[in-house]
Amino acid sequence: MSRSSTAEGPRRPELLAPAGGLEAGLAALQYGADAVYLGLKRFSARADAQNFTLDELDRFLGHARALTPVRRAFVAVNTLVLDRELPGLVDTLGDLADLGADALIVQDLGVARLARRHFPQLELHASTQLAAHSRAGVETLRDLGFARVTLARELTLEELRDCAAVPGVEVEAFLHGALCYAYSGLCLFSSHVLGRSGNRGSCAYPCRDRWEVTSLDGPPLPERLRSGFAFSMKDLALPDHVGALRDAGVACLKIEGRKKGPTYVAAAVDYYRRLLDGTLPAAERPEREADLKATFARPWTTLYLDSHREKDVADRDLVGHRGAPLGQVEAVVRSGAGAAIRFRTARALARHDGLQVEVPGLDRPFGFGVSSLRLVTRGAAADVFEAPAGALVEVPLPDDYPTVPRGAPVSCSSSQAVKLRYQLERPKLAQRARRPMSVAAEVSETGLRLEASAEAAPGHAVRAEVTVAGALEAARDPAGMAASARAAFEKLGDTRFRLAGLDWRNPAGRFVPVSRLNEARRALAEALDAAVTAHARGQVEAARAAEAALTPGAAAPGDAPRFTVKVDRLEALDAFEPEDFEGADDVVVDLGLLPLRGLVERLSALTARAGPERLRLGLPLIVRGWEERALRARVEALRAAGYRRWELTGPASWAHLGLAPGDAGGLDLSSDWSLYAVNRAAARQLRDLGVGRITLSTEDVRENLAALLAELGPAASVVVYEDSPLFISESCPYANLAGGCPGPASCTFERMELTSSHGGKALVVNERCRAFTLNDAPYNLSPRLAALREAGARSFRVHFVHRPYAPERARELWRALRRGQVVRPGHLGNFDREAW
């Protein structure tokens, strides 16, 4: 039976809170979080959060485990890890195993492999960055050893229920907080355009930029709607769905916010804790919601929980923190040498609170502090320190204020009352995370002999022995001597141990002075600590050694280059002639846009042209619940027709083919870049899972690609031309700008070109109501083909996907790239950068 259910039905979900730093973690526990997720200074998808040192984590774990009930701490090691970073990663995993972190949150399959093989005491949780958006993805990740899967934010309640029904694994769903525009783990925008990768923890958030439509293939937009925040999402908030999520079997409800402060964490945890427990009175709920919004809030949305067709999910007109609504500007009045806004406040207001006014024409609300406050009664204004809810107030505007119209919304963006309401207790954290120590003591007339044991890892105990020599006299009170010994050995101070049991053997009834007992305890704890440390160091050294050697060897210098072509529209290959297929490794056909009717016949015709040894079928990257039946029908029909060469794109691909990870079932498998082999451990994991040829990441840099090519040789393939999807989203930017969606049956929107406020350009393509945002120019490494060959690359890929290519243009590009020519236009992604 799943830990998320009991014989009586679904268990109350675990409430999981963010901790960007130690104070936020303490706030989460103080206000009722069952567990906290946090990051260290490295390998965290929130690299610019404060994050934890190892010492802080150690003491935080000790504090969490001293509480009743005991709380848990999950550590996010949820970035893609470059090959040169593997030794540091192994050290980090060893430290986390030694400290006893309750779980490891992982994106990189290489990190999962290292943890599972070398640090099995670490429970694995799949990050939402692993892009599990279906039951199939959950099944595969369970089979890979994950105890919990954090699902994509885009799922409906029905899909969550289906995923939660997978036996042998828990699922976690987001409950509250900021939303990414794109599917997490599949966003390349910040990386390709700005060199700051969300998959590496340094996203620059281009989704929050203002964008202007410069070309549109679809219903025209009025001029006033052609500019806006097309990709900027509202905040997720599901207070009315906590019961439904529990009933769906979701084991854990997650609050987003590792970059937010302790007051936000406290207010969010308190609000949802009381909702989950049924202790928040209905009359008090609006005020607690306002408290939370005053710490940080964009407009709230339930996203797609009720329906995947929901379109009111983006905030096209403004970005940033809005706050708790207070009222509307009734007038701008002169105040001495300046001006003030007059409005009726919906909640109590005090000096030093923060206000924001939504001013037309500004991208963000105009914010300022309440430097002074006047209460207006009977037409007269008097200075006050605070004003009650319902009062008419005047607040001076700063000198640089914009034109503020009547009716402009006013919100509280910072509240002294809220900060006082959620004050932190700040407990002393002298205690470290403790592990139980059992002690056996044997007393004789010549001294004291001690042996201690503790579990260094599940199923592996370490021991230490200490002898304290010296004649011992007979005890006046042997029974009291035993009690004194226990009291002495319980004083383990700031060690990593707590006394679990003491076997006191004193057959001759000798007296041991307290000073001798203390000396023995200190020596024993030091010896046992050294044994635990040695075991942890041994785990790290074994992992480093196992992952150090390169396998199977690079390609020979004279090997001729081989090319693969991938398409999502069969007509892109219509102009290819027989010689265009000669020497090609693979012709990969993405099944995502191809209907079942006539598919076998169309593929048979392509096979006749390309050759039966070349055709490979690519599984779609995103397959939602309502799409799975059609995909499975296509897969079954094609497997029945004898197609055995397949390309995997994500964790769900194995389940879609009816495979258990590691059992290829007689199929010839390759992987696309979206499975992110950016280190040798990830590449080995894919090889262990039956993948014969691995496509390297289009995010990667030259140095890291070279290291992987040395490891994989001809088994590695490099994408040299592709319209890489920068964003893949269920949120349609055309509908976001237009303020609504006509529905799939009436929509004629196909594509639009956009230019950002920073000058960036993008193309959005509508593929069956799923938006693919592309760079205005393809990812194109043709200027670096010589460098790639020098690094050992012999297998290259050309992808004609997402952007519709005329057959003649596809043939022209294919021929030029195979000849080693430079083609235009294009961008190099991160290839020439030192980091991403």
C-alpha positions in Angstrom: 0.0 0.0 0.0 1.3 3.5 -0.9 2.5 5.7 1.9 0.0 8.2 0.6 -3.0 6.0 1.5 -4.3 4.0 4.4 -6.9 1.3 4.8 -9.5 4.0 5.4 -8.6 6.0 2.2 -6.2 8.7 1.1 -3.8 10.0 3.9 -3.5 13.7 4.6 -1.0 15.0 2.1 2.4 16.1 3.3 2.8 19.9 3.2 6.2 20.7 1.6 7.6 24.2 2.0 10.5 26.0 0.3 13.6 27.2 2.1 15.9 29.5 0.2 18.0 29.9 3.3 18.1 28.8 7.0 15.6 31.4 8.3 13.0 30.5 5.7 13.5 26.8 6.6 12.9 27.6 10.3 9.9 29.6 9.4 8.4 26.7 7.5 8.8 24.4 10.4 7.5 26.9 12.9 4.3 27.4 11.0 3.6 23.7 10.3 5.3 22.4 7.3 5.7 18.6 7.3 8.8 18.8 5.2 11.1 21.4 3.7 13.0 21.4 0.4 16.2 23.3 0.1 19.4 23.6 -1.9 23.1 23.8 -1.3 25.5 26.3 -2.7 26.1 24.1 -5.8 23.8 22.0 -8.1 20.6 23.8 -7.1 18.0 25.0 -9.7 17.7 28.2 -7.6 21.4 29.1 -7.7 20.7 32.7 -6.8 18.8 31.8 -3.7 20.7 32.1 -0.4 20.9 28.3 0.0 22.4 26.3 2.8 26.0 25.4 3.9 26.6 21.8 5.0 26.9 23.0 8.6 23.5 24.8 8.4 22.0 21.7 6.8 23.4 19.5 9.6 21.9 21.6 12.3 18.7 22.2 10.5 18.2 18.4 10.2 18.9 18.1 13.9 16.3 20.7 14.7 13.7 19.1 12.4 14.2 15.7 13.9 13.9 17.0 17.5 10.4 18.3 16.8 7.2 16.4 17.5 6.2 15.1 15.1 9.5 14.7 13.3 9.9 16.8 10.2 11.9 16.0 7.0 14.3 17.9 4.8 14.8 17.2 1.1 17.8 18.5 -0.7 17.5 19.7 -4.3 20.4 18.6 -6.4 18.2 19.3 -9.4 20.4 20.8 -12.1 22.1 19.2 -15.1 25.7 18.4 -14.1 28.6 18.9 -16.5 31.2 16.1 -16.9 34.0 18.0 -15.2 31.7 18.6 -12.2 31.2 14.9 -11.5 33.9 14.7 -8.8 32.4 17.6 -6.9 28.9 16.1 -7.3 30.2 12.8 -5.8 31.6 14.7 -2.8 28.2 16.5 -2.4 26.3 13.2 -2.5 28.7 11.7 0.0 28.1 14.7 2.3 24.3 14.4 2.0 24.4 10.7 2.7 26.7 11.2 5.7 24.4 13.9 7.1 21.3 11.8 6.5 19.3 14.0 4.2 15.8 12.6 4.0 15.6 12.7 0.2 17.5 13.9 -2.9 15.5 15.8 -5.5 17.0 15.1 -8.9 16.7 16.1 -12.6 19.9 14.6 -14.1 19.7 10.9 -14.8 23.4 10.8 -14.1 22.9 12.1 -10.6 20.2 9.5 -10.0 22.5 6.7 -11.2 25.4 7.8 -9.0 23.1 8.1 -5.9 21.4 4.8 -6.5 24.7 2.9 -7.1 27.0 4.4 -4.6 24.8 6.1 -1.9 21.7 3.9 -1.7 20.7 5.4 1.7 19.6 8.6 -0.2 15.9 8.4 -1.2 15.3 9.7 -4.7 12.6 12.1 -5.7 12.2 13.1 -9.3 12.2 16.8 -9.8 9.5 18.5 -11.9 12.5 19.2 -14.2 12.4 15.6 -15.3 9.2 16.4 -17.2 6.9 13.7 -15.8 3.5 14.8 -17.3 1.7 11.4 -17.5 1.2 8.1 -15.9 3.7 6.6 -18.3 6.4 9.0 -17.1 5.7 8.1 -13.4 5.9 4.4 -14.2 9.3 4.7 -15.8 10.7 6.8 -13.0 9.4 4.4 -10.4 11.2 1.6 -12.2 14.4 3.7 -12.2 14.3 3.7 -8.4 12.5 7.0 -7.6 10.3 6.9 -4.5 8.5 10.1 -5.4 7.8 12.0 -8.6 7.1 15.7 -8.7 4.6 16.1 -11.5 4.4 18.8 -14.1 2.4 21.9 -13.0 0.2 21.7 -16.1 -1.7 18.5 -15.1 -5.4 18.4 -14.6 -7.0 16.8 -11.5 -7.9 13.8 -13.5 -4.3 13.3 -14.7 -3.0 13.8 -11.2 -5.4 11.1 -10.0 -4.2 8.7 -12.8 -0.6 9.3 -11.9 -1.3 8.9 -8.1 -2.8 5.4 -8.9 0.6 4.1 -10.1 1.6 1.5 -7.4 4.9 1.6 -5.6 5.6 5.3 -6.0 4.3 8.6 -4.5 3.4 11.7 -6.5 3.9 15.3 -5.5 1.9 18.2 -7.0 2.4 22.0 -6.8 0.0 23.8 -4.6 1.0 27.5 -4.7 3.6 29.8 -6.2 5.1 31.1 -9.4 4.6 29.3 -12.7 7.0 28.8 -15.5 5.5 29.5 -18.9 7.2 26.4 -20.4 7.2 22.8 -19.3 9.9 22.6 -16.6 13.0 20.9 -17.7 12.3 21.6 -21.4 12.9 25.3 -21.5 15.9 26.4 -23.6 15.1 30.1 -24.0 17.3 31.7 -21.3 20.1 29.3 -22.2 20.2 29.6 -25.9 19.5 33.3 -26.1 21.3 34.6 -23.0 23.6 31.8 -21.9 21.9 31.4 -18.6 20.2 28.0 -18.3 17.2 27.2 -16.2 18.4 23.6 -16.3 21.6 24.8 -14.6 19.9 27.0 -12.0 20.6 30.4 -13.6 17.4 31.3 -15.6 17.2 34.9 -16.6 13.3 34.7 -16.9 12.8 36.0 -20.5 9.2 34.9 -20.0 8.7 38.0 -18.0 9.7 40.4 -20.8 7.3 42.5 -22.8 6.8 41.2 -26.4 5.4 42.9 -29.4 3.7 41.1 -32.4 5.6 42.0 -35.6 4.0 39.4 -37.9 0.9 37.2 -37.4 -0.6 34.3 -39.3 -3.9 34.2 -37.7 -6.9 36.4 -36.7 -5.7 40.1 -36.5 -5.0 41.7 -33.2 -6.1 45.3 -32.5 -3.1 47.6 -32.1 -3.6 48.0 -28.4 -3.3 44.2 -28.0 -0.2 43.7 -30.1 2.2 44.4 -27.2 2.1 42.8 -23.8 3.5 40.1 -21.5 2.6 37.2 -23.8 4.5 34.6 -21.7 4.2 35.9 -18.2 2.1 33.6 -16.1 -0.1 34.3 -13.1 0.7 32.6 -9.8 -0.7 29.1 -9.0 -3.0 29.1 -6.0 -5.2 26.0 -5.1 -6.7 26.7 -1.7 -10.1 25.5 -2.9 -8.7 22.2 -4.2 -6.8 20.8 -1.2 -9.5 18.3 -0.5 -9.7 17.2 -4.1 -6.0 16.8 -4.3 -6.0 14.7 -1.1 -8.9 12.6 -2.5 -6.9 12.1 -5.7 -4.2 10.4 -3.8 -1.5 13.1 -4.1 1.0 12.3 -1.4 2.6 15.7 -1.1 1.5 19.3 -1.8 4.4 21.7 -2.7 4.6 25.4 -2.2 7.0 27.1 -4.6 9.3 29.9 -3.5 13.0 29.2 -2.7 13.8 32.7 -3.8 11.2 34.3 -1.4 11.8 35.4 2.2 10.9 33.9 5.5 7.7 36.0 5.9 6.3 34.7 2.7 7.1 31.1 3.7 5.5 31.6 7.1 2.3 33.1 5.7 2.0 30.5 2.9 2.6 27.5 5.2 0.3 28.9 7.9 -2.5 29.5 5.4 -2.3 26.0 3.7 -1.6 24.2 7.0 -4.8 25.5 8.5 -6.7 24.7 5.3 -5.4 21.2 5.3 -6.2 20.7 9.0 -9.6 22.4 8.8 -8.7 24.9 11.4 -9.0 28.1 9.4 -12.5 29.7 10.0 -14.2 30.9 6.9 -14.5 34.4 8.3 -10.8 34.6 8.9 -9.7 33.2 5.5 -9.8 36.5 3.5 -7.5 38.2 5.9 -5.0 35.3 5.8 -5.1 35.4 2.0 -4.4 39.1 2.1 -1.5 38.5 4.4 0.0 36.1 1.9 -0.6 38.4 -1.0 1.1 41.2 0.9 4.3 39.2 1.1 4.3 38.4 -2.6 1.7 37.7 -5.2 0.8 38.0 -8.8 -2.8 37.5 -9.7 -3.9 33.9 -8.8 -4.9 31.1 -11.1 -5.8 27.4 -10.8 -4.0 26.9 -14.1 -5.3 23.7 -15.7 -6.4 21.7 -12.7 -10.1 21.9 -13.6 -9.6 21.8 -17.4 -6.7 21.7 -19.8 -8.6 24.1 -22.0 -8.4 26.9 -19.3 -6.9 30.0 -20.9 -7.1 32.7 -18.2 -3.6 31.8 -16.9 -1.3 34.7 -18.0 -0.9 38.3 -16.9 -0.6 40.2 -20.1 -0.5 43.8 -18.8 1.8 43.9 -15.8 4.7 41.9 -14.3 6.0 41.6 -10.7 4.6 41.7 -7.2 1.1 43.1 -6.9 0.3 42.7 -3.2 -3.0 42.6 -1.4 -5.8 44.8 -2.9 -6.6 47.9 -0.8 -8.8 50.0 -2.9 -8.8 52.6 -5.8 -7.4 56.1 -6.1 -10.2 58.5 -5.5 -8.1 61.6 -6.0 -4.6 63.0 -6.2 -4.4 65.9 -3.8 -1.8 68.5 -3.2 0.1 68.0 0.1 2.5 70.8 1.0 5.2 70.9 -1.7 4.1 67.5 -3.1 1.1 65.3 -3.8 -0.7 62.4 -2.2 -3.2 59.8 -3.2 -6.5 59.5 -1.5 -8.3 56.2 -1.2 -10.4 54.1 1.1 -8.4 51.2 2.4 -9.9 47.8 2.6 -7.5 46.7 5.4 -5.6 48.3 8.2 -2.7 50.4 7.0 0.4 51.8 8.9 3.4 53.9 8.3 6.3 52.1 6.7 3.9 49.7 4.9 4.5 49.4 1.1 2.0 50.5 -1.5 1.8 49.8 -5.3 -0.4 51.7 -7.7 -1.3 50.2 -11.1 -0.7 53.0 -13.6 -1.6 52.6 -17.2 1.4 52.6 -19.5 3.8 51.2 -16.9 5.1 47.6 -17.1 5.1 47.2 -13.3 3.0 48.7 -10.5 4.4 52.0 -9.2 5.7 51.2 -5.7 6.6 53.4 -2.8 6.7 53.3 1.0 4.1 54.9 3.4 6.4 57.6 4.7 3.5 59.3 6.5 -0.2 58.7 6.7 -3.2 61.0 7.1 -6.7 59.9 8.2 -9.4 61.9 6.4 -12.6 62.6 8.5 -15.3 65.2 7.7 -13.0 66.7 5.0 -10.1 67.2 7.4 -6.8 65.2 7.3 -4.8 64.4 10.5 -1.5 62.6 10.7 -1.8 59.1 12.2 0.5 56.1 12.7 -2.1 53.7 11.5 -5.5 53.7 10.0 -8.2 51.0 10.4 -9.9 49.1 7.5 -12.5 51.1 5.8 -10.8 54.4 6.5 -10.3 57.2 4.0 -6.6 57.9 3.9 -4.0 60.1 2.2 -0.5 58.8 1.5 2.2 61.2 0.0 3.6 60.3 -3.4 7.4 60.3 -3.9 8.9 63.1 -6.0 9.2 60.9 -9.2 5.6 59.8 -9.2 3.9 59.2 -12.6 0.5 60.5 -13.6 -1.9 58.6 -11.5 -5.5 58.5 -12.8 -8.6 58.2 -10.7 -9.7 54.6 -10.3 -6.2 53.2 -10.3 -5.9 50.1 -8.2 -3.9 50.4 -5.0 -2.4 47.4 -3.2 -0.3 46.7 -0.1 3.0 45.2 -1.1 4.6 45.1 2.3 2.9 45.2 5.7 4.4 45.8 9.1 1.4 44.0 10.7 2.0 40.9 8.6 5.7 40.9 9.6 4.7 41.1 13.3 2.1 38.5 12.9 4.6 36.0 11.4 7.6 36.7 13.6 10.2 33.9 13.7 11.2 32.2 17.0 14.8 31.7 15.8 15.7 28.7 18.0 19.3 28.0 18.8 20.6 25.3 16.5 23.4 23.9 18.7 22.3 20.3 18.1 23.4 18.5 15.0 21.5 15.7 13.3 22.0 12.7 15.6 22.3 9.0 14.8 21.7 6.3 17.5 24.7 4.8 19.2 24.7 1.6 21.2 27.3 1.1 23.9 28.5 -2.0 25.7 30.7 -1.4 28.7 32.6 -4.0 30.6 34.1 -3.0 34.0 36.9 -4.9 35.8 39.3 -4.1 38.6 41.9 -3.0 36.0 39.8 -0.6 34.0 37.0 0.0 31.6 36.5 -1.5 28.2 33.9 0.0 25.8 32.5 -0.9 22.4 30.1 1.3 20.5 28.2 0.7 17.2 26.2 3.0 15.0 24.6 2.7 11.5 26.8 4.5 9.0 24.3 3.6 6.2 21.2 1.5 6.1 22.2 -2.1 6.7 25.8 -1.1 7.4 27.0 -0.6 11.0 30.4 0.6 12.1 32.1 -0.2 15.5 34.7 1.4 17.7 36.5 0.2 20.8 38.1 2.1 23.6 39.9 0.9 26.8 40.5 3.2 29.8 43.0 1.5 32.0 43.4 2.1 35.7 42.6 0.3 39.0 39.0 0.6 40.1 37.8 0.2 43.7 34.6 -1.5 44.8 31.5 0.6 44.5 29.5 1.4 47.6 26.3 1.4 45.5 26.6 -0.8 42.4 23.0 -0.1 41.2 23.7 3.7 41.5 26.9 3.2 39.6 24.9 1.9 36.6 22.6 5.0 36.7 25.6 7.3 36.9 27.2 5.6 33.9 24.0 6.0 31.8 23.8 9.7 32.8 27.4 10.2 31.8 27.0 8.5 28.4 23.9 10.4 27.6 25.9 13.7 27.7 27.0 13.4 24.1 27.1 17.2 23.6 27.7 18.4 20.0 28.6 15.0 18.6 26.6 13.3 15.8 25.3 10.7 18.2 22.6 10.1 20.8 22.6 7.2 23.2 20.3 4.5 22.0 21.2 1.8 24.6 23.8 1.0 27.2 24.8 -2.5 28.2 26.5 -1.9 31.5 28.4 -5.0 32.7 30.0 -4.6 36.1 30.0 -8.1 37.7 32.5 -7.2 40.4 30.6 -4.1 41.4 33.5 -1.6 40.7 33.3 2.1 41.1 34.1 4.3 38.1 34.7 8.0 38.8 32.6 10.4 36.7 35.8 11.9 35.3 36.8 8.4 34.0 33.4 7.9 32.5 33.5 11.3 30.8 37.0 10.5 29.4 35.8 7.2 28.1 32.6 8.7 26.5 34.7 11.4 24.7 37.2 8.9 23.4 34.5 6.4 22.3 32.5 9.1 20.5 35.6 10.3 18.7 36.5 6.8 17.6 33.0 6.0 16.4 32.8 9.4 14.6 36.1 8.5 12.8 34.6 5.1 11.8 31.5 6.8 10.4 33.6 9.3 8.6 35.9 6.6 7.2 32.8 4.7 5.8 31.5 7.9 4.2 34.9 8.7 2.7 35.1 5.1 1.4 31.7 5.5 -0.3 33.0 8.7 -2.0 36.3 7.2 -3.1 34.6 4.1 -4.5 32.1 6.3 -6.4 34.9 8.5 -7.8 36.9 5.4 -8.9 33.9 3.8 -10.6 33.0 6.9 -12.5 36.5 8.0 -13.5 37.4 5.6 -16.3 36.3 6.4 -19.8 34.4 3.7 -21.7 34.3 2.5 -24.9 36.7 4.9 -26.7 36.6 7.7 -29.2 36.1 7.4 -32.9 39.1 6.7 -35.1 40.4 9.9 -36.8 39.7 8.7 -40.3 36.1 7.7 -39.7 33.8 9.3 -42.2 31.0 11.5 -40.8 27.5 10.1 -40.7 24.3 12.1 -40.7 20.8 11.6 -39.4 17.8 13.6 -40.5 14.7 14.1 -38.3 11.3 15.4 -39.5 7.9 15.9 -38.0 6.2 16.3 -41.3 6.8 13.6 -44.0 6.4 16.1 -46.8 9.7 17.7 -45.7 11.4 14.8 -47.4 9.4 14.9 -50.6 12.3 16.4 -52.6 14.9 14.0 -51.3 16.4 11.8 -54.0 17.9 8.3 -53.6 21.4 9.7 -53.2 20.2 11.9 -50.3 19.4 8.9 -48.3 22.7 7.1 -49.1 25.1 7.0 -46.2 22.5 8.4 -43.8 22.5 6.7 -40.4 18.8 7.3 -39.6 15.7 8.9 -41.0 13.8 9.7 -37.9 10.1 10.5 -38.1 8.5 12.2 -35.1 5.1 10.7 -34.6 3.7 13.7 -32.7 1.8 15.3 -35.6 1.0 12.2 -37.7 -2.5 10.7 -37.6 -2.9 7.0 -37.4 -5.1 6.8 -40.6 -2.8 5.8 -43.5 0.3 6.1 -41.3 1.6 2.6 -41.9 1.2 3.0 -45.7 2.9 6.4 -45.7 5.8 5.1 -43.7 6.1 2.1 -45.9 6.5 4.4 -48.9 9.2 6.3 -47.1 10.9 3.1 -46.2 11.0 2.0 -49.8 12.7 5.3 -50.7 15.1 5.5 -47.7 15.8 1.9 -47.1 14.4 -0.4 -44.3 17.6 -0.1 -42.3 17.3 3.7 -41.9 13.8 4.5 -40.8 13.5 5.2 -37.1 10.3 6.4 -35.3 10.5 9.2 -32.8 8.1 9.4 -29.8 6.6 12.8 -29.0 8.2 14.8 -26.3 4.9 15.8 -24.7 2.0 13.3 -24.4 -0.8 14.3 -22.1 -3.5 12.0 -20.7 -6.0 12.8 -23.5 -3.3 12.1 -26.1 -2.0 8.8 -24.8 -4.6 6.5 -26.2 -4.0 7.7 -29.8 -0.2 7.4 -29.3 -0.5 3.9 -27.9 -2.7 2.9 -30.9 0.0 4.3 -33.3 2.8 2.5 -31.4 0.9 -0.8 -31.4 0.0 -0.6 -35.1 3.6 0.2 -36.1 5.2 -2.4 -33.9 2.8 -5.0 -35.3 3.9 -3.8 -38.8 7.5 -4.7 -37.9 9.0 -1.4 -37.0 11.6 -2.0 -34.3 13.8 1.2 -34.5 12.6 3.9 -32.1 13.8 7.1 -30.6 13.1 8.1 -27.0 12.5 11.6 -25.9 11.7 11.5 -22.2 11.0 9.1 -19.3 7.6 8.3 -20.6 9.0 6.9 -23.8 9.9 3.5 -22.3 6.4 3.0 -21.0 4.8 4.1 -24.3 6.8 1.3 -26.0 5.7 -1.2 -23.3 9.3 -1.5 -22.1 10.7 -1.7 -18.6 13.9 0.4 -18.3 16.9 -1.7 -19.1 14.9 -4.2 -21.3 14.9 -3.1 -24.9 12.6 -5.9 -25.8 14.5 -6.6 -29.0 14.1 -3.0 -30.2 16.9 -0.7 -31.5 16.7 2.4 -29.3 18.2 5.9 -29.6 17.7 9.0 -27.6 17.1 12.6 -28.5 18.8 15.6 -26.8 15.8 16.1 -24.4 17.0 13.2 -22.3 20.0 15.4 -21.4 23.2 13.4 -21.5 25.6 16.1 -20.3 27.9 13.9 -18.3 29.3 10.4 -18.5 27.1 9.1 -15.7 23.9 10.2 -17.5 25.3 8.6 -20.8 26.0 5.4 -19.0 22.5 5.4 -17.5 21.0 5.7 -21.0 23.3 2.9 -22.2 22.1 0.8 -19.2 18.6 1.5 -20.3 19.2 0.0 -23.7 19.9 3.1 -25.7 22.4 2.4 -28.5 23.0 5.9 -29.8 22.8 9.0 -27.6 22.1 12.5 -28.9 24.0 15.1 -26.9 22.3 18.2 -25.5 21.8 21.3 -27.7 22.5 23.4 -24.6 26.0 22.1 -24.3 29.4 23.9 -24.6 32.4 22.8 -26.7 34.5 21.6 -23.7 31.8 19.4 -22.3 30.8 18.0 -25.7 34.4 17.0 -26.3 34.5 15.1 -23.0 31.4 13.2 -23.9 32.6 12.4 -27.4 35.8 11.0 -25.8 33.6 8.8 -23.6 31.0 7.7 -26.1 32.8 7.8 -29.5 30.5 6.8 -32.4 27.7 6.1 -29.9 27.3 9.9 -29.5 25.4 12.1 -32.0 25.5 15.9 -32.2 22.7 18.1 -33.4 24.1 20.6 -35.9 20.9 22.1 -37.2 17.5 22.4 -35.5 14.7 24.9 -34.7 15.1 24.0 -31.0 11.9 24.7 -29.0 12.8 27.5 -26.6 9.4 27.2 -24.9 6.9 24.3 -25.0 3.7 25.4 -23.4 0.0 24.7 -23.0 -0.5 28.5 -22.7 -1.1 30.1 -26.0 0.6 33.5 -26.3 -1.9 34.6 -29.0 -4.8 33.9 -26.6 -2.8 35.6 -23.8 -2.4 38.8 -25.8 -6.0 38.7 -27.2 -7.5 38.2 -23.8 -9.3 35.0 -24.7 -9.4 31.9 -26.9 -12.1 31.0 -29.4 -11.6 27.3 -28.9 -9.8 24.7 -31.0 -12.7 24.4 -33.5 -12.7 28.1 -34.3 -9.0 29.0 -33.9 -7.1 29.8 -37.0 -3.9 31.0 -35.3 -0.9 29.2 -36.8 2.2 31.3 -36.1 3.4 34.7 -35.1 6.7 36.6 -34.8 7.5 38.5 -31.7 10.2 41.1 -30.6 11.0 41.6 -27.0 11.6 44.8 -25.1 15.3 43.8 -25.1 15.4 43.3 -28.9 15.1 39.5 -28.9 13.1 37.8 -31.7 11.0 34.7 -31.5 8.6 32.7 -33.6 5.6 31.0 -32.0 4.1 28.0 -33.8 0.7 26.5 -32.9 0.8 22.7 -33.0 -2.7 21.4 -32.1 -3.2 24.1 -29.4 0.3 23.5 -27.9 2.6 26.5 -28.4 6.2 26.0 -29.5 8.3 29.1 -29.3 11.4 29.1 -31.5 14.3 31.4 -32.0 14.0 33.5 -35.1 17.0 31.7 -36.5 17.8 27.9 -36.1 20.3 26.4 -33.8 23.1 25.9 -36.3 26.6 24.6 -35.6 27.6 24.4 -39.3 30.3 27.0 -38.7 31.8 24.7 -36.1 31.7 21.4 -37.9 35.5 21.3 -38.2 35.8 21.9 -34.4 33.3 19.1 -33.7 35.2 16.7 -36.0 38.4 17.6 -34.2 36.7 16.9 -30.9 35.8 13.4 -32.1 32.3 13.8 -33.4 31.4 11.5 -36.3 27.6 11.3 -36.1 25.7 14.5 -36.8 22.0 15.3 -36.8 19.8 17.7 -38.9 16.3 18.3 -37.6 13.6 19.8 -39.7 11.0 20.1 -36.9 8.5 22.6 -35.7 9.1 25.1 -38.5 7.5 24.0 -41.7 10.2 23.5 -44.3 9.5 23.5 -48.0 10.8 20.2 -49.4 13.3 21.9 -51.7 14.7 24.0 -48.9 15.1 20.9 -46.6 17.0 19.1 -49.4 19.2 22.2 -50.0 20.2 22.4 -46.3 20.7 18.7 -46.0 23.1 18.5 -48.9 25.0 21.6 -47.8 25.4 20.3 -44.3 26.6 16.9 -45.4 29.2 18.6 -47.6 30.5 20.4 -44.5 29.3 23.8 -45.8 28.3 26.7 -43.6 24.6 27.5 -44.0 22.7 30.6 -42.9 21.0 31.9 -40.9 21.6 30.4 -37.5 22.9 30.8 -33.9 25.5 28.8 -32.0 23.6 28.4 -28.7 26.1 27.9 -26.0 28.8 26.2 -28.1 31.4 29.0 -27.8 30.5 29.9 -24.2 32.5 28.8 -21.2 29.4 28.0 -19.2 25.7 27.9 -19.4 
